[in-house]
C-alpha cells in the first residue's frame, strides 16, 4: 500500500458539498492499495503511520507521533498514487488494486489505524471528493508497504 501523510492543522473532505470526514490537528492521509496488497500490508502501514514522529516536541524537534500529540486522522482513498508516468504524457494506473480490493483494503487500513488509538474519519471511496487542508510545516511524507 502507498500513502501520503501530511501533517495538518485541519482537514476536511466533501462529497456533493457535504462534509463526510474531517480532522483537527493530526494527519491527512491519502492511501492507495496496489495489486497484490493484503491486510498485512494495511496493518504494517497503519502501525508505521501511528508511530511516525513528525510532530514537534518541546524542543522543536520532530520527535512525536500523532498518538503522542493526541491527534486525529482523515483517511482518503486515492488510486492516483499508483500512477505510472514512465511512458508518454498520460499516467497509467494498472498497478492499482482492483476497485473491490481497493475498497476493502482502504477500509481495513482506516480500522487498523483506529484500533491503534488514532481517531479516524474517512472520505467516501470512489466518490468525487473535494479535499481541503492546512498543511502544517509543511510536512509531507510518502510511505509504501
DOFI-402468 format. One line per field, with one value per residue (C-alpha): residue in one letter; x, y, z. Coordinates in Angstrom, 1 decimal. Layout:
! DOFI-402468
residu (A_...)
X (X_...)
Y (Y_...)
Z (Z_...)
END
This chain:
! DOFI-402468
residu (X_X_X_X_X_X_X_X_X_X_X_X_X_X_X_X_X_X_X_X_X_X_X_X_X_X_X_X_X_X_X_X_X_X_X_X_X_X_X_X_X_X_X_X_X_X_X_X_X_X_X_X_X_X_X_X_X_X_X_X_X_X_X_X_X_X_X_X_X_X_X_X_X_X_X_X_X_X_X_X_X_X_X_X_X_X_X_X_X_X_X_X_X_X_X_X_X_X_X_X_X_X_X_X_X_X_X_X_X_X_X_X_X_X_X_X_X_X_X_X_X_X_X_X_X_X_X_X_X_X_X_X_X_X_X_X_X_X_X_X_X_X_X_X_X)
X (0.0_1.1_0.3_1.0_0.9_0.5_0.8_-2.2_-3.8_-7.1_-8.5_-11.9_-13.4_-16.7_-18.9_-21.7_-21.0_-21.4_-18.6_-18.2_-15.0_-12.7_-9.9_-8.3_-4.5_-3.0_-2.7_-4.3_-3.6_-4.1_-3.9_-3.8_-4.0_-1.7_-2.1_-1.0_-1.6_-3.1_-4.5_-1.0_0.3_-2.5_-1.7_2.0_1.2_-1.2_1.4_4.1_1.8_0.6_4.3_5.7_7.4_6.7_5.2_7.4_8.3_9.0_12.5_11.0_12.3_10.1_10.0_6.3_3.8_0.1_-0.6_1.8_0.0_-3.5_-4.1_-6.6_-6.5_-8.5_-8.0_-8.9_-8.6_-6.6_-5.9_-3.9_-0.9_-0.5_0.3_3.0_4.4_7.3_5.9_4.0_2.1_-1.0_-0.4_-1.3_-3.0_-2.8_-0.8_-3.6_-5.6_-9.0_-11.8_-13.3_-9.8_-9.0_-12.2_-11.7_-8.0_-8.8_-11.4_-9.1_-6.3_-8.7_-9.9_-6.4_-5.3_-8.3_-7.6_-4.1_-5.7_-5.9_-9.3_-10.1_-12.6_-12.7_-13.6_-16.0_-14.4_-14.7_-16.6_-15.7_-14.3_-13.2_-10.4_-9.2_-6.4_-4.0_-0.6_1.4_5.0_4.6_5.4_4.6_5.8_5.5_5.3_4.9_4.4)
Y (0.0_3.5_6.6_10.3_11.7_15.4_17.0_19.3_21.8_20.8_18.9_18.1_16.1_17.0_15.0_16.9_19.9_18.0_17.3_13.5_13.5_15.9_16.1_18.7_18.7_15.5_13.7_13.9_10.5_9.7_6.0_3.6_-0.2_-1.7_-5.0_-7.8_-5.9_-7.7_-6.9_-7.4_-4.5_-2.3_-3.3_-2.6_0.8_1.7_0.7_2.8_5.8_5.7_5.9_8.2_11.0_14.1_16.4_18.7_18.1_20.8_21.4_22.0_18.6_16.3_13.7_13.0_10.8_11.5_9.3_11.3_14.6_13.2_14.0_12.6_11.4_12.0_9.0_9.4_6.8_8.0_5.4_8.0_7.3_4.2_6.5_5.2_8.2_6.4_6.5_9.2_12.0_10.2_8.4_4.7_3.2_-0.5_-1.3_-0.1_-2.8_-3.7_-1.5_-4.1_-4.9_-1.3_-0.6_-3.5_-2.6_1.1_0.3_-2.2_0.4_3.0_0.4_-0.7_2.9_3.5_0.2_1.6_4.5_7.2_8.8_8.3_9.8_8.9_10.1_8.2_5.5_6.1_9.4_12.8_14.3_17.9_17.8_20.9_21.1_23.3_21.6_22.3_22.9_22.0_18.4_15.7_12.1_9.3_5.7_2.3_-1.2)
Z (0.0_-0.7_1.4_1.5_5.1_5.6_9.0_9.2_11.5_10.0_7.0_5.6_2.7_1.0_-1.3_-3.1_-0.9_2.4_4.8_5.1_7.1_8.9_11.4_13.6_14.3_13.1_9.8_6.4_4.8_1.1_0.7_-2.3_-2.4_-5.0_-6.9_-4.6_-1.4_1.6_5.0_6.3_4.2_5.5_9.1_8.6_7.1_9.9_12.6_10.8_10.4_14.0_15.2_12.6_14.6_12.5_15.2_17.3_20.9_23.5_21.9_18.5_17.1_15.1_17.8_18.5_16.7_16.1_19.1_21.3_20.5_20.8_17.2_14.7_11.1_7.9_5.6_1.9_-0.8_-3.8_-6.5_-8.4_-6.1_-8.3_-11.3_-13.7_-15.5_-17.1_-20.7_-22.5_-21.0_-19.7_-16.4_-16.2_-13.2_-13.9_-10.8_-8.5_-6.9_-8.4_-7.0_-4.8_-3.3_-3.0_-1.1_1.3_2.0_2.4_5.0_6.7_6.9_8.5_11.0_11.8_12.4_14.7_16.5_17.3_19.1_16.4_16.0_12.3_9.9_6.2_2.8_0.5_-1.6_-5.4_-4.9_-6.5_-3.3_-2.6_-0.1_1.9_4.4_6.1_5.8_9.0_8.3_5.5_6.3_3.7_3.9_1.4_2.6_1.0_2.5)
END
